[in-house]
Amino acid sequence: MKISLRAGERIYINGAVLRVDRKVSVELVNDVMFLLEGQVMQASDATTALRQLYFIVQLMLMNPTDVRDAAALYAQHHAALCAVCESREMLDGLGAIHELVGATRYFEALKRIRALFPVEQAILAGAAAVSPVEAA
C-alpha cells in the first residue's frame, strides 16, 4: 500500500508516530496497523456515543501493545450501545464492528464506525425533534 503524506503530516503505524518534514510517499510492504493524522479523533470531539466508541477503538489501534484497558472499556461501551439502540442499521453496524475489533482489524472497524456517523446523527436529530409535549 502506498501512502502520500504532506509536509508536517503525521502517520501512526503500529503504535509509533511518524512526522515527515516534506512531501513524501511511503510504501507499506507488509501488514501493519496505521492511521493517518486526518483520521485521528481528539478526545474533545468524542461528543456522542458512537464517536466515543471510535475514540476507544482508535486508542486500541494507536497502542497495540497495551490494549487491555481500552478493550475492557470498548466491551462496556459497545454493550451499552447495543442495549439502547433500536435502529436495525445501527445494530447491524455495531455487530460488524464487534467482529472486526474481535479480529484486531481496528482500522476497518474505524471505517465502519465512521460510516455510521450519519445514521447516529439522523437518530439524534429525530430524538431532538420530538419535544416532551409531543412525547406525552
VMD Tcl script that draws the C-alpha trace (Angstrom):
set ca {
  {0.00 0.00 0.00}
  {1.37 3.39 -0.96}
  {0.55 6.42 1.17}
  {1.35 10.04 0.31}
  {1.97 12.47 3.14}
  {2.25 16.26 3.10}
  {5.00 18.19 4.87}
  {4.40 18.16 8.63}
  {1.75 15.44 8.43}
  {1.80 12.55 10.90}
  {1.00 8.89 10.48}
  {0.51 6.39 13.28}
  {1.99 2.97 12.44}
  {1.78 0.08 14.90}
  {1.82 2.47 17.83}
  {4.67 4.64 16.51}
  {4.06 8.24 15.47}
  {5.97 9.41 12.40}
  {6.03 13.02 11.20}
  {7.51 13.91 7.83}
  {9.28 17.19 7.13}
  {8.50 17.27 3.40}
  {6.06 15.77 0.94}
  {6.78 12.07 0.77}
  {5.29 8.78 -0.36}
  {5.62 5.76 1.88}
  {5.04 2.21 0.74}
  {3.89 -0.22 3.41}
  {5.11 -3.59 2.20}
  {3.74 -5.75 5.00}
  {0.60 -5.90 7.11}
  {0.60 -3.03 9.61}
  {-1.99 -1.07 11.51}
  {-1.87 2.60 10.62}
  {-3.92 5.74 10.97}
  {-3.45 8.98 9.08}
  {-3.45 12.21 11.03}
  {-6.72 13.32 9.40}
  {-8.45 10.20 10.72}
  {-7.39 10.80 14.33}
  {-10.19 12.00 16.59}
  {-9.34 14.23 19.52}
  {-10.94 13.43 22.89}
  {-12.83 16.73 22.76}
  {-14.53 15.60 19.53}
  {-15.88 12.37 21.07}
  {-19.21 14.05 21.84}
  {-21.65 11.24 21.00}
  {-21.82 7.58 21.95}
  {-20.63 6.40 18.54}
  {-17.81 8.95 18.44}
  {-16.74 7.73 21.88}
  {-16.66 4.18 20.52}
  {-14.50 5.44 17.64}
  {-12.11 7.08 20.11}
  {-11.80 3.87 22.13}
  {-11.05 1.74 19.05}
  {-8.59 4.41 17.92}
  {-6.75 4.00 21.22}
  {-6.53 0.27 20.57}
  {-5.05 0.89 17.12}
  {-2.60 3.55 18.28}
  {-1.26 1.50 21.17}
  {-1.44 -2.13 20.03}
  {0.99 -3.40 22.68}
  {-1.33 -2.43 25.55}
  {-4.99 -2.79 24.58}
  {-6.24 -4.47 27.77}
  {-7.78 -1.36 29.39}
  {-9.11 0.02 26.11}
  {-10.57 -3.40 25.22}
  {-12.43 -3.55 28.53}
  {-13.77 -0.04 28.01}
  {-14.73 -0.97 24.44}
  {-16.67 -4.03 25.64}
  {-18.63 -1.98 28.17}
  {-19.36 0.85 25.74}
  {-20.31 -1.47 22.87}
  {-22.67 -3.46 25.10}
  {-24.32 -0.28 26.38}
  {-24.81 0.99 22.82}
  {-26.36 -2.30 21.71}
  {-28.68 -2.26 24.75}
  {-30.18 1.14 23.98}
  {-30.09 1.17 20.19}
  {-33.33 0.47 18.31}
  {-32.15 1.12 14.75}
  {-31.62 -2.09 12.76}
  {-28.98 -0.35 10.62}
  {-27.09 0.75 13.72}
  {-27.36 -2.68 15.38}
  {-26.12 -4.43 12.22}
  {-23.21 -1.98 12.04}
  {-22.36 -2.50 15.70}
  {-22.33 -6.26 15.12}
  {-19.93 -5.89 12.20}
  {-17.74 -3.55 14.23}
  {-17.61 -6.05 17.09}
  {-16.44 -8.79 14.71}
  {-13.73 -6.52 13.29}
  {-12.50 -5.49 16.74}
  {-12.51 -9.14 17.83}
  {-10.27 -9.95 14.86}
  {-7.99 -6.97 15.76}
  {-8.91 -5.30 12.48}
  {-9.11 -1.89 14.14}
  {-8.64 0.22 11.01}
  {-11.57 -1.48 9.27}
  {-13.62 -1.10 12.46}
  {-12.89 2.64 12.48}
  {-14.01 2.91 8.85}
  {-17.25 1.08 9.72}
  {-17.85 3.35 12.71}
  {-17.27 6.48 10.57}
  {-19.84 5.14 8.08}
  {-22.40 5.06 10.91}
  {-21.85 8.70 11.96}
  {-24.63 9.96 9.62}
  {-27.01 7.28 10.94}
  {-26.31 8.33 14.51}
  {-26.73 11.99 13.57}
  {-30.12 11.24 12.00}
  {-31.20 9.34 15.11}
  {-30.10 12.19 17.37}
  {-31.79 14.78 15.15}
  {-35.01 12.76 15.23}
  {-34.86 12.48 19.00}
  {-34.29 16.22 19.32}
  {-37.24 16.93 17.01}
  {-39.66 15.17 19.39}
  {-40.49 17.61 22.17}
  {-41.51 16.41 25.64}
  {-45.06 17.67 24.97}
  {-45.31 15.58 21.77}
  {-43.90 12.51 23.50}
  {-46.59 12.67 26.21}
}
mol new
graphics top color blue
foreach p $ca { graphics top sphere $p radius 0.5 }
foreach p [lrange $ca 0 end-1] q [lrange $ca 1 end] { graphics top cylinder $p $q radius 0.2 }
display resetview
